[in-house]
């Protein structure tokens, strides 16, 4: 697994929830624990599952899906309110959800 700023942030968020450093309901704690357990269990080239694998598009460019998803969203602007026009900044819990869903 390649660990970028986004995947690092998601992992640190999950670790802080599981350790009890941040408040969360049991469903969130279970989801974080499951993700951390999956990352520990399914690592290495022989694993049937890969988290944030290096993929290649039709043009031959390499990319990592979890990172691309978060980076794309952070390039989008807020459209309403006091932050209108400024790029979106994802919070760690949002990065966790997006990286888990992008696998």
Order of alpha helices (4+ residues) and beta strands (2+ residues): alpha-alpha-beta-beta-alpha-alpha
